[in-house]
Amino acid sequence: MSGMRRRAGLGTTLILGAIGLAAALDGAGRVFFEKTLASTSLAWILALAAGSLALVGSKVAGDAGVVTRLREAGVLLLGKANMSEWSAFRGWPLHGGWSARAGIGRNPYALAFSTGDSSSGSAAAASANLAAGAVGMETYGSIVMPSSLCGVVGLKPTYGLVSRSRTIGISFSPAPPYGPFTGAQTIPFTETITAPTLVGSYTCTVTAVITPGGPTTAVQTVNVTVTPGPPATLTLAPKTATNTVDAQHCVTATVKDAFGNATPGITVRFSVNPTTFRTPSSGSAVTGAAGTAQFCYTSAFIGSDVITAYADTNGNNVRDANEPGDTAAKTWVLPQSTPGCKVTYGGRITAANGDKATFGGNAKTHPKKASPQGQEQFQDHGPAANLNVHSLDVRAVTCNARDTAASIFGKARINGSGSFDYRIDLQDLGEPGRNDTYRIRLSTGYDSGVRKLRGGNVQIH
């Protein structure tokens, strides 16, 4: 036909020159195929043939009402689409999508599959993205069936809303309505999901509708996994505790996010103040599944400690402003004296600092009252530490069950002044004392170390 060319495979007829106009309008989304509509504008003589050879060459007086409305809206008509000849009422049997004028229409998704009856070419053209849309006529399934088979959206309008002038329809009364075909559309949207604050796995169903109160157009299931957020709180427990010296004390740090979820895998750093004779005085642990980490230590001396812990989220060994922490208090007290414990000792050692040192003293408790008494002396002769220690009192004396080890606690002057805590640990490992040991520690931090006697004796009774 003059001024037209055939689109191979789909049975559509394109208007020469329309492609260039379509390119100029690309992006406006206003290019259409039509079915059994008469069109004469711009000398584009589109045959009104209903797919039949019987009407080839027929002339029409003007555009169909639908064509007029489309062009007034700025729509560019690209051409005519194939259809089932005479809307599949040519005779039986009749293959859906076939006409004598254009042959068999092809389904863009699978060329061997049917495009459906009646307005099949319009559905195939929209499905193949040959145009933004196409027009068809609904008799009984003539729009909805091809759109279903070709994977596009077909709209059957309310009867009487669309003009049927200069159209070819089956002689039903009333005549069938015209409606559009459009390809499947991707509608971008953002769905904000407010996740639960409790850690776990959840399933969220998102339902999309085009118009409020309209039918559901899409349903998507979203699987949401809620994991703990960054640490927001750290709590130490117990907050306060009292233990005797040499006992082990443990604190537990619990780390949680802002919603109270346990936060595993977090490094918690602990420190003790004062550090003197606290073993260890610092450490770290990683929180487990329950968000907890534990730190344990002992003290050789009485006194009050402050235990500090914080969540080192960035691993830099420094507590930053956004890293939660907490403190706890610990009090160390003297042990109970052992009733009937008696210690006498004297001799000389080489202290851990290399200085020569001499010592002597005694301590005992009443067999029934366990009230300690005694006096102790120690002198480090220098040069590393020149000091003279003389006890002011004895506050506790403990002996083990085999009388091979004893500890003496009290207050002492150093170099004739002050009042300092001291602790003396002794071992009686047999006569004449060659294997006996002596150790003195002072609250100043001085520690002679566990030293074997170079002369003298320790006796524990």
Secondary structure, DSSP 8 states (H G I E B T S, - for coil): -TTEEEETTTTEEEETTHHHHHHHTTTS--EEEESSB-B-GGG--B---TT-GGGTT---SS--HHHHHHHHTT-EEEEE---SGGGGTS-SS--TTEETTTEE---TT-TTS---SSTHHHHHHHHTTSSSEEEEE-SSSTTHHHHHHHTEEE----TTSS--TTB---S-SS---EEEEEE-------------SSSEEEEEEEEEESSTT--EEEEEEEEEEE---S--EEEEE-SEEEEETTS-EEEEEEEE-TTS-B--S-EEEEEEES-TTEESSEEEEE--TTSEEEEEEEESS-EEEEEEEEE-TT-SSS--TTS-EEEEEEEEE-----TT-EEEEEEEEE-TTS-EEEEEEEEEE-TTT--EEEEEEEEEESSS-EEEEEES---EEEE-TTSSEEEEEEEEEETTEEEEEEEEEEE--STTSTT-EEEEEETTS-B--SEE-SEEEEEE-
